[in-house]
Amino acid sequence: MTSAPLTFYGFWRSMASYRVRVALGMKGLAAQEIPLDVLAGDQFKPDYLAINPEGAVPALVEGDQPALTQSTAILEYLEERWPDPPLLPADPRGRARVRSLCAVVVSDTHPLLVPRVRAYLREHGFSEEAGSAWSTHWMTRAAQAIEARLARDTETGAFCHGELVTLADICLASLFTLGKAGGFVLRDAPTIEGILERCEATEAFQQAMPKRQAPD
C-alpha cells in the first residue's frame, strides 16, 4: 500500500500529542505537524472542528482520508499500518499486558489531568493549589500502581515489556517524563525511573519532547 502524506494536529504540551510523536518517530514516519494552542482555544475553531468535532488533540490525517482521533486509536493504527519495528509483542498475552499498562495511563489517569477538567475545577472553586494537589494525587496513584506491577511481573525488562520499546513505554513516558517537566516529583518508583531513563535516551523520545515543539 502506497503511503499518503501524514498531517498531525497537536499541542506542544499535550501528553496525547507526545505519544503520537514518539510513535511516529519509532516508526520512522514523517508527518507535518500543525500546532494548535489548546489553552487559547484553537481546538474549538470551526476549521479544526471540521477535522475533529470533539475539539481535542491529537488528530492524524493520512492523505485525503478522514482524521483519526484519540491517541490510543492512532497508536494502534500506526502499529497495524506500519508494523516494523513492532510496538506490541507478538504473543496475545504480551499484547494484552502492554495494552493494560497503557490503559492505566490513557484511560484511568490522563483524562483527570486534561485542561478542560482543570478549567472545570477552577470554575467550581478549586484554587491553583487545590488543582495542583488534584493532579499530584492522581499521578501518584498511577505511579504506585504501575511500579507495583512492573516490579512484580517477570515480563518487565529494560522496558515495560521485555527489552524493546512498546506502546506501554510511550504511554508511561507521556505521563511521567512530561509530568516531571511540569514539576511532578516521582518518588519510590525505581523501576519506572529506570525505564524512563532508557526511554529518554532514545532518539524518538528526545525529538518528541515538548521543549522541542515549544513556540518561539
N, C-alpha and C positions, 0 to 999 in steps of 0.2 A: 504494500500500500504506500503510495507516494505521500510524503509529509507535506501538509499545507502550513503556511506561516502561523506561528503562535503569537497571540496577543494576550497579555496578562495585566489585569487591573488589580492594583494592590495599594496598600498604605504602608509607608516605610516602617512604622512602629507595630504593625499588626502581627500577632503571633501566627494567625492563619496564613497571612501572605508569606511570612517567613517559611512556613512548612512547604509551601508550593515552590518557593525559590530554591530551597535546598534540594527538593526532589528533581526539579528541572536541572540543577547543576549536577546531581549524581547521575542523571541520565545523559548528560552531555547535550542537552537541548537548549537552543537559543530561543528566547521569547522577547518580544518588545514589551517592556513594562510601561504601562500608562499609570502614573501615580495619581491617587485621589487623596485629598485631605479629609479624612473621616471626621476629624474634630471640627472642621469648618462646614461639614455637611455636604461635601461634594457627592457623596453616595446617594443623596436624595434629589439630585438634579435630574430633570426629565430625560436627558440623553443617556445617563447611566441607568436610570430605572427601566429604560427600554432594553437594556442589556441584562440587568438583574433586578427584577421587580421587588426583591426583598430589601434592596438598598443596603447591601453588605458586601464586604470584600472577603476573599478574592473571587475573581471571575476569570476564566480562561476561555479564550475563543480560538478555535482552530479553523483557519480559512474563513469560509462564509457560513460555517455551522453555528447554531445557537450556542450561547455561552454555557459552559459548565460552571456550576457554583458549588459552594461548600467544600472546604479544603479536603476532607476525607474522600469525598467522591472524586475530586480532581486527582488526589494521590493514587487512588485505586485505578483510575483511568490511565494515568501515566504508566503505572506498573503493567497494565494489560496491553496497552498500545505499544509501549517500548519496554519489553521485558528484560532487556540486558543493559546494565547489570541489574540483577534482581534485588528488590527491596522487601520481598516477602520470602520466607523459607519455602522449600519445595514440598514439605510434608504438611498434610492438613492440620495436624495438631500444632505444629510450629506456627502455621499461619494464624490459627485461632489465638494462640498465645500472644503473638505480636499485635493482632487486632485488639485484643483485650487490653493490653498495655496502652495502646493508642487511645482507647475509649476512656480510660481514666483521665487523660488529659483533655481530649477533644469533646467528650460528652459530659463528663462529671465536673470538670474544673473550669476550663476556659470560658464556658457560657456565663459563669458567675462573675467574670472579670472584664467583660467587654464594655466599651464606652457607653452603650445605651443603658446597661444595668447600672453603671456608676452614676450616670446622669439621673436615672430614676431615683436612686438612693438619695442623691443631693436634693432632688425636688421634694423628697419626703422627710427632710430634716437631718439627714446624715451630714455630719461635719467632715472636713477633709481628713481629720484624724480617725474618725469612725470609718470612713471609706477605706483608708489605708489598712486599718485593723481588719476589716472585712476581707480585703484581698489577701493579706498575710495569713489569715485563718485558713482560707480555702487552699492556698498554695501549700501551706504547711501540712494540712491533712493529706493532700495529694502526695507530697514528698514522703510522708510516713508510710503510706500505703504502698507506693511504688518501691521504696527502699526495702521494705519487708519482703516483697515478692522477689525482687532482683537478688537480694542476699540469700534467699531461701532456695530459689529454683536452680536446679543443676544446668538448665539450658542457658543461663546467663554466662556470657563470656567476656571478651574485651568490650563488647557492646551489649545491648539489652538481650539480644538473642544470638549467641554464638560470636563468631569473630569478624562478622561483616555488618556494616550499617544496614538497618532495616527501617521500615516506617516507624517502628517504636522509638528508635533513637531520634528521628526527625521530630516526632511529637514531644518527646522528653525535652529536647533542646529548645523547642519553641516555648515551652513553659518556663524552664529554669535558667537557660542561658539568657533569654530575654528578660526574665524576672530579675536575675542578678543585675543586669544592666540598668534596670529600673529601680534598684535599691533593695530588692528582696535578698535576705540572708539565708542561705541554705545551711541548715545545721543537722548534725548527726545523720548524715546520709553519705557515707564514704563510697558506697557502690555507685550511686548516682554521680557523685563528683568525679570518680574515675572515668566513667563513661562520657561525661560532658567534656572532660579534658581531651579525650581521644576524638570526640566529635569536633571540638573547636580547633583541633589541629588539622582537620580535613578541609580541603580547598572549597568544596561546595558549601560547607557551613560558614566558612570565613566570608565568602562572597555574598552570602545571604544576610549577613548581619545588618541590623538597622543603620548603624553608623555609616555604612557604605551606600545606603539608599537615601540618607537624610537630605532634605532640600538645602540648597546653598543659602 
